[in-house]
């Protein structure tokens, strides 16, 4: 598998979502946590399976969808970087989180 790196803001958002879900359902929180980690690993293995993020129009910025969440990542020569986990009801930041 290619290198999988999480940007600090993406990891922080992942943890925040897990904590929020845990307030309502520990089972839902565990499922979200596990599924997102698997999705990220799959993206590292098959980075071009995710579509380009239309808001950014860059070949190397892709996303995978999980329920109401968008997992946005950047393809690098040696792997991928998870840039953000974003609720689909929110607009993505422009520019890309200060061009991480």
Secondary structure by P-SEA (a helix, b strand, c coil): ccbbbbcaaaaaaaaaaaaaaaaccaaaaaaaaaaaaaaaaaaaacccccccccccccccccccccccccbbbbbcccbbbbcccccccccccccccccc
